[in-house]
Every structure is written in C-alpha cells, then in structure tokens.
Amino acid sequence: MSKIATIKIEALHVGKSVTFNCAQLDVAQEFSPTWASQDAYGKMDPISTFANVKRTATFSFTSLGKQPDSASKLQADIDLLIKMQYPKYSSSGGGQILSAPPIFSISVLNNSIYSLFKGYFTAFGVVPGSTEGVPPLVIGTRFYERKYNVSLTLQVLHSFIPGWIGDGDPGGSAGMTFEGTGTDGTGNSEQVPNQSVDPDGPVENYTYADGAPYQTPISAEDSTPISPEDVVNVANLGGGTNSSTTPEDREAKSPSQKEEAEARE
C-alpha cells in the first residue's frame, strides 16, 4: 500500500503517536474572522474592531483490518488514540496535579499536500464498523472490529505570528496551509495507486424470528481481505489527489511557463 494514504496523530503532551492507513481520508479547513461591532447614534455603519482569525481543521477517515493481526492492531491503535485525548498528571504530595493538557500534531497524506497541523481537539468521534453491518472478527472469546470511522475537529494553534509583517507573509516560505513536499520521507516522489476497496466483504446472513435480517460476526478463518494493505480508493482522498500524476506533476504551471520550459528543452 502507498504510504501516502495515512494520517499520523502525535500527542505532544505524552510523547506518543499513532498512524492509521486510510481507505478513505477527508480533510476540511475553516477560517473564521472575528469582528466586534457596535452601533452608534446616527452612524449608518457600525464601529467595528478586529479580533482574530480562528482556524479549525476537520479530519474524517476510515481504517480497516482484515486478519487477526491487522484487526487487533487496529483496535489497539484506536484504543491508544482514545487514551491520548486525556491530559497528563504528575504526582505531588500524594495527589495528582494536571501537568499538561492534550495537545496534538497531525500529519496527513505524508505531507504531500498539507502542512503540519498543531492544536487541540474540540470534537472526537469513533464509530465501529459493526454499527454499519461490517461483522467483527471472533478470535477465541475476543471480538475485533474490522472497520472504524473516526472524525476529529482540531482547533489549530499557530506556531508563528499569523499575519503580514513587512515583506513577509504568514507562514513564510514553508507554506502556512499547503506544504506540498510530495515525498515519502526519503526524498523520493510517491504516486497514489488508483484502486478501490470493498470494506464489507461477504457476511453470513441469518434472520430473526420476525424475518428481519441479522448479520453475525465471522471467524478469523473466514475473514475477508478488506484492509488498506490491499487497496485504497484514491477518489476519496482529501485535497484532490489525482492518481494519474505525481505530486511534482500537480505543481501549478501556467501555459506560458509550460511553453518556456518546452523551448528550453
């Protein structure tokens, strides 16, 4: 599987991280300018005072597991992600004192499009696949979900002064929102495969006494390949990733720039 279809979430307050391979990954950002306004007698326009620009990022992804090893690892990673939402405490005088709030950094799509996100979560949701009819694996007396849908809303905290200072722009040359390095961590460009995924797989169907359908969990021996180690649906990747081009090919070039490049060649 391409390493580019991933989301890495690092808990800065405890120094732990977890990486998910994604069968579907959506990224959305919202920028909210904040103004305070006050009406004045006889003045048609309000007296307005600028406060700030708030930036939030929403991440929605689906992660899958097909066999006992990948399903159990997925469940352990989800469990760690949940634990990472809680603050860090230190012991003092026989009691516990809050020492660090939960602060995170997020890297998506191997930084091929977006810059690194840092901040804190204001919303966090986990939906197991069994609620959508994807049966879990049964390994002994344990149940392991084969699919998880996760949604995260991050209040972005800027690590620089987010404004225009002299000739410098917000974010500088590194890019405030879009990094676009297009590398796999080794300096090599990486192309996203154009494939599809079926997260459901075959299910043993039964019915209740009233005839309503019932889907039973399946055993590990009968599990179906559904994990992102096999395939990934590029059409669902956030940021408009196009499988027909590499990250370098996706760099914006005007027609005149292309003509100049061809003339030089």
C-alpha positions as CSV (number, residue, x, y, z in Angstrom):
1,M,0.0,0.0,0.0
2,S,1.1,3.6,-0.6
3,K,2.5,5.2,2.5
4,I,0.9,8.5,1.3
5,A,-2.7,7.5,2.3
6,T,-2.0,7.9,6.0
7,I,-2.8,10.1,9.0
8,K,-0.3,10.4,11.8
9,I,-1.6,11.8,15.1
10,E,1.0,12.6,17.8
11,A,0.2,13.5,21.4
12,L,2.8,16.1,22.3
13,H,1.9,16.1,26.0
14,V,2.8,12.4,26.4
15,G,5.2,11.9,23.5
16,K,3.1,9.1,21.9
17,S,1.9,8.8,18.3
18,V,-0.3,6.5,16.2
19,T,-0.5,6.2,12.4
20,F,-3.5,4.9,10.5
21,N,-3.6,3.6,7.0
22,C,-6.7,5.1,5.4
23,A,-9.2,3.6,3.0
24,Q,-10.9,7.0,3.0
25,L,-9.5,10.3,4.2
26,D,-11.2,13.7,4.1
27,V,-9.6,17.0,5.3
28,A,-11.6,20.2,5.6
29,Q,-10.5,23.6,7.0
30,E,-12.4,26.6,8.1
31,F,-11.1,30.1,8.7
32,S,-13.4,32.4,10.8
33,P,-12.5,36.1,11.0
34,T,-13.8,37.6,14.3
35,W,-15.0,41.2,14.5
36,A,-16.8,43.0,17.3
37,S,-19.2,45.7,16.2
38,Q,-21.1,48.4,18.0
39,D,-23.9,50.6,16.7
40,A,-23.7,54.4,17.3
41,Y,-26.4,57.0,17.1
42,G,-26.7,58.5,13.6
43,K,-24.0,56.3,12.2
44,M,-25.1,54.0,9.4
45,D,-22.1,51.7,9.6
46,P,-21.3,50.0,12.9
47,I,-18.0,50.7,14.7
48,S,-16.0,47.6,14.1
49,T,-13.0,46.2,15.8
50,F,-11.0,43.3,14.5
51,A,-10.2,40.5,17.0
52,N,-8.6,37.5,15.2
53,V,-8.9,34.7,12.7
54,K,-9.8,31.3,14.1
55,R,-8.7,28.3,12.1
56,T,-10.2,24.8,12.5
57,A,-9.4,21.6,10.7
58,T,-11.7,18.5,10.4
59,F,-10.3,15.1,9.7
60,S,-12.6,12.1,8.8
61,F,-11.0,8.8,8.0
62,T,-11.9,5.1,7.6
63,S,-9.3,2.5,8.7
64,L,-9.7,-1.3,8.1
65,G,-8.3,-4.6,9.3
66,K,-8.8,-8.0,7.6
67,Q,-6.9,-10.7,9.5
68,P,-6.3,-11.3,13.2
69,D,-3.0,-9.3,13.3
70,S,-4.2,-6.2,11.5
71,A,-7.6,-6.2,13.2
72,S,-6.1,-6.5,16.7
73,K,-3.5,-3.8,15.9
74,L,-6.3,-1.5,14.5
75,Q,-8.3,-1.9,17.7
76,A,-5.2,-1.3,19.9
77,D,-4.4,1.9,17.8
78,I,-7.9,3.2,18.3
79,D,-7.7,2.5,22.0
80,L,-4.4,4.4,22.2
81,L,-6.0,7.3,20.2
82,I,-8.8,7.5,22.8
83,K,-6.3,7.4,25.7
84,M,-4.3,10.2,24.1
85,Q,-7.4,12.5,24.4
86,Y,-6.8,12.8,28.2
87,P,-4.4,15.1,29.9
88,K,-1.1,14.3,31.7
89,Y,-0.9,14.3,35.5
90,S,2.1,14.4,37.9
91,S,2.2,13.2,41.4
92,S,2.8,15.7,44.2
93,G,2.2,15.3,47.9
94,G,0.2,12.1,47.5
95,G,-2.1,13.7,45.0
96,Q,-2.3,14.2,41.2
97,I,-1.8,17.6,39.6
98,L,-2.6,18.4,36.0
99,S,0.8,19.0,34.3
100,A,0.0,19.1,30.6
101,P,-3.3,19.4,28.6
102,P,-3.8,17.2,25.5
103,I,-2.0,19.0,22.6
104,F,-1.5,17.3,19.2
105,S,0.2,17.5,15.9
106,I,-1.3,15.9,12.8
107,S,0.3,14.9,9.5
108,V,-1.9,13.7,6.6
109,L,-1.1,12.3,3.2
110,N,2.6,12.2,4.1
111,N,2.7,16.0,3.9
112,S,2.4,15.8,0.1
113,I,-0.4,18.5,0.2
114,Y,-0.9,19.9,3.7
115,S,1.5,21.4,6.2
116,L,1.7,20.0,9.7
117,F,-1.3,20.8,11.9
118,K,-0.8,21.6,15.6
119,G,-3.5,22.3,18.2
120,Y,-6.2,20.7,20.4
121,F,-9.3,18.7,19.6
122,T,-12.7,20.1,20.2
123,A,-14.6,17.1,18.9
124,F,-13.7,13.4,18.6
125,G,-15.9,10.5,17.4
126,V,-15.3,6.8,16.8
127,V,-17.9,4.6,15.0
128,P,-17.1,0.8,14.8
129,G,-18.0,-1.0,11.6
130,S,-20.4,-3.4,13.3
131,T,-22.9,-0.5,13.5
132,E,-22.8,-0.4,9.7
133,G,-23.2,-4.1,9.1
134,V,-19.5,-5.0,8.9
135,P,-19.1,-8.0,11.1
136,P,-16.2,-8.2,13.5
137,L,-13.7,-11.0,13.8
138,V,-14.1,-13.6,16.5
139,I,-10.8,-14.8,17.9
140,G,-11.4,-17.1,20.8
141,T,-13.6,-15.1,23.2
142,R,-12.5,-11.7,21.8
143,F,-14.2,-9.6,19.2
144,Y,-12.2,-7.3,17.0
145,E,-13.8,-4.7,14.8
146,R,-12.7,-4.8,11.1
147,K,-13.6,-1.2,10.4
148,Y,-13.6,2.1,12.2
149,N,-14.8,5.5,11.1
150,V,-13.1,8.3,13.0
151,S,-13.8,12.1,13.0
152,L,-11.6,14.7,14.6
153,T,-12.0,18.5,14.8
154,L,-8.8,20.4,15.6
155,Q,-8.5,24.0,16.9
156,V,-5.3,24.9,15.1
157,L,-2.7,26.8,17.1
158,H,-0.3,28.8,15.1
159,S,3.4,28.3,15.8
160,F,4.3,31.7,14.3
161,I,2.7,35.1,14.1
162,P,-0.1,34.6,11.6
163,G,0.0,37.9,9.9
164,W,1.8,40.1,7.3
165,I,5.0,41.6,8.8
166,G,6.8,43.9,6.4
167,D,7.6,42.0,3.3
168,G,7.0,38.6,5.0
169,D,3.7,36.7,4.6
170,P,2.1,34.4,7.2
171,G,3.9,31.0,7.2
172,G,6.8,32.2,5.2
173,S,8.4,30.1,2.5
174,A,7.5,26.8,4.4
175,G,3.8,27.3,3.5
176,M,1.1,28.1,6.0
177,T,-1.6,25.7,4.8
178,F,-0.2,23.7,1.9
179,E,3.3,22.2,2.2
180,G,3.3,20.1,-1.0
181,T,6.6,18.3,-0.4
182,G,5.4,15.3,-2.2
183,T,7.9,12.9,-0.7
184,D,7.7,9.7,1.2
185,G,10.3,10.7,3.8
186,T,13.3,9.6,1.8
187,G,13.2,12.4,-0.8
188,N,11.5,10.2,-3.4
189,S,8.3,11.1,-5.1
190,E,5.4,8.8,-4.5
191,Q,2.4,8.1,-6.6
192,V,-1.0,7.1,-5.1
193,P,-2.4,3.9,-6.7
194,N,-5.8,4.1,-8.4
195,Q,-7.6,1.2,-6.8
196,S,-10.9,0.6,-4.9
197,V,-11.8,-1.1,-1.7
198,D,-14.8,-3.1,-0.5
199,P,-15.0,-2.8,3.3
200,D,-18.0,-5.0,3.7
201,G,-17.0,-8.4,2.3
202,P,-19.2,-11.5,2.5
203,V,-21.3,-11.9,5.6
204,E,-23.1,-14.9,6.9
205,N,-26.8,-13.9,6.9
206,Y,-29.4,-15.0,9.4
207,T,-32.8,-13.8,10.3
208,Y,-34.7,-13.1,13.5
209,A,-38.0,-14.8,14.2
210,D,-39.9,-12.0,12.6
211,G,-37.8,-12.3,9.4
212,A,-35.6,-9.2,10.0
213,P,-32.1,-9.8,8.7
214,Y,-29.3,-10.4,11.2
215,Q,-25.5,-10.3,10.4
216,T,-23.3,-12.5,12.6
217,P,-19.7,-11.9,13.4
218,I,-17.3,-14.0,11.2
219,S,-14.5,-16.1,12.5
220,A,-10.8,-15.3,11.7
221,E,-10.6,-18.3,9.4
222,D,-13.5,-16.9,7.2
223,S,-12.2,-13.3,7.3
224,T,-12.3,-11.3,4.0
225,P,-9.4,-9.2,2.7
226,I,-10.6,-5.6,3.2
227,S,-7.7,-3.8,4.8
228,P,-5.8,-0.9,3.2
229,E,-2.8,-3.2,2.9
230,D,-4.6,-4.5,-0.2
231,V,-6.2,-1.5,-1.9
232,V,-7.1,2.2,-1.4
233,N,-9.8,4.4,-3.1
234,V,-7.9,7.4,-4.3
235,A,-11.2,9.2,-5.2
236,N,-12.0,9.6,-1.5
237,L,-8.6,11.1,-0.6
238,G,-8.8,14.7,0.7
239,G,-7.2,17.5,-1.1
240,G,-8.0,16.4,-4.7
241,T,-5.2,13.9,-5.0
242,N,-5.1,12.6,-8.6
243,S,-3.6,9.2,-9.2
244,S,-2.7,9.9,-12.8
245,T,0.0,12.4,-11.7
246,T,2.8,12.5,-9.2
247,P,3.0,15.3,-6.6
248,E,5.5,17.1,-8.8
249,D,3.2,16.9,-11.8
250,R,0.5,18.5,-9.7
251,E,2.5,21.7,-9.2
252,A,0.7,24.6,-10.8
253,K,2.1,25.9,-14.1
254,S,0.7,28.5,-16.3
255,P,0.5,27.9,-20.1
256,S,3.3,30.5,-20.6
257,Q,5.5,28.7,-18.1
258,K,5.0,25.4,-19.9
259,E,5.9,27.0,-23.3
260,E,9.1,28.5,-21.8
261,A,10.1,25.1,-20.4
262,E,9.5,23.3,-23.7
263,A,11.5,26.0,-25.5
264,R,14.5,25.5,-23.2
265,E,14.3,21.7,-23.8
